[in-house]
Amino acid sequence: MSAVRPRVVLGMSGGVDSSVAALELMRSGYEVIGVFMKNWEEADEDGVCTAASDYDDVRSVAGALGLPYYSVNFSRDYYERVFRLFLDEYRAGRTPNPDILCNCEIKFKAFLDFAMMQEDVEYIATGHYARLDRSGGRVRLLRARDGSKDQTYFLAGLTQSQLQRVLFPIGDMLKADVRRLAERAGLSTARKKDSTGICFIGERKFKRFLMQYLPAQPGDIVALDGRVVGRHDGLMYYTLGQRRGLGVGGSADGTGESWFVIAKDMANNRLIVRQGEGAELYSVALRVRSMSFISGEAPAEQFACTAKFRYRQPDADVLVTRQGDGWRIAFSEPQRAVTPGQWAVLYRGEECLGGGAIDETEPLKPFKLPS
């Protein structure tokens, strides 16, 4: 009598990473069911629905590996739990990270709940570059072996109950090895280009996409001395530290340097800029109202660790202190263009401790908005 193989539901995106995740799970003795998650309904401006071609790739890989697969539509959940908040944040002048929210609300919540309702399913799996350590009673989220592909930043909002049911089959692999395995197995996705950008925008121009949902409210671009130096198309289209696309040239009495966004005056619909990269672009600390700790609790009321304030940023040394219901994160060195809405993600060595959305920053050089 053969042993019953543990059953895993694998989220398959149509890319090489989830394809090799399927291959590795099957080689490890799991019974794998592939599921393609459709999270967005609209086609791009050329009328192309990338979900259709991605599903074709899932079908091809599943056929080559001999595993059952099907598609589940989470578009309504995605719109309600992720996209609405995405738009609300932009209306408020913040710059959100929908990929983190998608992981918290869709891939490791709606999808996890769906998978656990299937008969005899023990785990879900994805092609994320991250590792899990289950040796100490609690699950620890660790950086991927391939540091250039590590995705723990986007997983920082996950909880113990979620991670207890998750497998990351390629977390110990280098990207080059992933592609090599796909080639050897004859998988059609072996040389497929990695997807970039926000999933529901794809390769489209971000500004053009956003204009479909948030009406443009043009206003003045204003220097710190109160001079109007240009016009903006709408505050939601700009982010702190931005230099390109401002449409502001030099001036006769200027320095000739580039202009940088340093603030948004939401009350008066003005974009505040300065010429040259000055201290106004830097912060010494930030505050997070709601922090999610992967272990389920904070290491202490105050603790030192490292942090990232955007994906691919080098770690910065920080001191984290509880303040009321939230947390203050002080930097050992001033940080450039720390942006409300993005996530501050905490690390201790290889371990990702958790994180939270940035609510406000403390500037290195406080300044008043021009009158």
Disulfide bonds with the S-S distance in Angstrom:
none
